[in-house]
Amino acid sequence: MFKDLIFVDGTSKYVQIADHITKLIEDGMLIEGTKLPSSRELSSILGVGRNTIVEAYGILEEKEFVETLKGKGTFVLGNKIKMKSNWHIDWNTKTNRYAEIAEQLDIVKSEDKWKHGMISFKSISPPGELFDMEEFKRAFLNRISIEEHKILNYGYAIGYRPFLQYLNSYMIEKGACSKNKDIIVTNGFTEGLDMLLSAFTKPGDYILCENPTHNTALKIMKTHELNIIGVDMMEDGLDIDDLEKKIKDRNIKFAYLIPSYHNPTGVVMSISKRNKAYNILRENNIPIIEDGFNEELIYESSHAIPLTTIDGENNGVIYLGSYSKILFPGLRIGWIYGDKRAIEILESVKRCRNIHTSFLDQGILYEFLKSGAFEKYIKKVRRVYKEKYEFTKECIEKNIKEAEIWGEGGLHMFLKIKGIDTRQLLRVCYEKGVIFMPGDVFYINREENSTLRLGFTRLSYEEIEKGIKIIKEALETIKKQQNCGKM
Ligand SMILES: Cc1ncc(COP(=O)(O)O)c(C=O)c1O
């Protein structure tokens, strides 16, 4: 910057230096508060005597471009920096279809926000107070002292090797057959699904899913411009007749299913339905994306087997796992388990996107998992969630008798209230300090408006009771309004 100055004949050097620095300040190349080089340093850079620099700085000081603080140096003042030219880009005109859909469907932006003091049934995150922080700190220190600098360097796209080995054994424990299967670590389920759809689908392809389903999954399918075919849900999982009807005469690329503690309904698909659904999809050559995000939370110790286990040595099921709901959402760690070749393709997709998921995070998580702290934590949260689930259910049964309660547990339950627009219910509840997730956001075309999802795990018993009573009052208000409308 200073070296750019080329002296010309006919003007004193100190004037040329002052002019050069003036221009740098006016152009914003030297910002307010920047310390200028000392006279000794600048004289050596420019090959002039120190006095020349002292005189140049004197001019700048007189014009109030700089100030000299005794013993500290010479600093640029802000008052002479010219405003940048008026350059304004309208970023709305630059977006592509992906961004338009992503923003349109971004419920974090569009839904009513929680305000301090409100009772929120919206969240289905684990309550942080249950995290074993001491063990987590130990895991961090242990892993970093074992790996030292290596864990802070670049690693493999598929993941941190000890963690991959852990996950492989974990999948075998679930009964999965590891022959010709592989694993890749992802930034949560969300990245896993996005990677899969990026690698194996193109706009216009058909994808089948439960309707309702996980809102983020719907958003990802829509950003990939897929044709989404919804299959109705029953209280024990997919409506098999509807599944058969919907796949008929259609070339469906994938089926995305959440067999356990389905979001939003909380339904656990029965074993017989798992088998039926699997066989129908296999016979029709439709690969399954199985979302196993919540299955560890099953309140009973034994769990219905995942579809990937039913798949055995076949390769038609790709299983997506995540530590977001069963442990730490903020670590953003999940995995994809499936056919070796499919994972090999996904490895290149991952490298293309973000090279790999943080090795430090994977390393800490691995250390935490192998310490046995995870099993202890799961045992604890299952008990806590079960008690809260039963309490919430009791409160609803007592106060909102007309509600049909769906779901067997996990982190949430789903209500259907015939004849009630739950958006309207939410508006009334919001005024009274309660929020929940209106069910329409989980339907492919937002076509159903009489359902809602209640997350209960982060609320105290008092809040649950108070919140349900407020929903009851809001319902009464709406019914009165409906009755008045009829008169
Ligand atoms: C059905 C389903 N799958 C997976 C996840 C976890 O997603 P992620 O791992 O990206 O946090 C969630 C979170 O709400 C979910 O509801």
The ligand as an SDF file (V2000), in Angstrom:
LIG
                    3D

 16 16  0  0  0  0  0  0  0  0999 V2000
  -38.2160  -37.1340   11.3510 C   0  0  0  0  0  0  0  0  0  0  0  0
  -36.9300  -36.4980   11.7500 C   0  0  0  0  0  0  0  0  0  0  0  0
  -35.7840  -37.0100   11.2980 N   0  0  0  0  0  0  0  0  0  0  0  0
  -34.5950  -36.4920   11.6670 C   0  0  0  0  0  0  0  0  0  0  0  0
  -34.5240  -35.4000   12.4930 C   0  0  0  0  0  0  0  0  0  0  0  0
  -33.1770  -34.8820   12.9140 C   0  0  0  0  0  0  0  0  0  0  0  0
  -32.6370  -34.0110   11.9680 O   0  0  0  0  0  0  0  0  0  0  0  0
  -31.1440  -33.4450   12.1870 P   0  0  0  0  0  0  0  0  0  0  0  0
  -30.2850  -34.6410   12.4660 O   0  0  0  0  0  0  0  0  0  0  0  0
  -30.7860  -32.8020   10.8990 O   0  0  0  0  0  0  0  0  0  0  0  0
  -31.1920  -32.5010   13.3280 O   0  0  0  0  0  0  0  0  0  0  0  0
  -35.6890  -34.8160   12.9640 C   0  0  0  0  0  0  0  0  0  0  0  0
  -35.6610  -33.6250   13.8130 C   0  0  0  0  0  0  0  0  0  0  0  0
  -36.6410  -33.0300   14.1430 O   0  0  0  0  0  0  0  0  0  0  0  0
  -36.9320  -35.3800   12.5970 C   0  0  0  0  0  0  0  0  0  0  0  0
  -38.0900  -34.8930   13.0450 O   0  0  0  0  0  0  0  0  0  0  0  0
  1  2  1  0
  2  3  1  0
  2 15  2  0
  3  4  2  0
  4  5  1  0
  5  6  1  0
  5 12  2  0
  6  7  1  0
  7  8  1  0
  8  9  2  0
  8 10  1  0
  8 11  1  0
 12 13  1  0
 12 15  1  0
 13 14  2  0
 15 16  1  0
M  END
$$$$
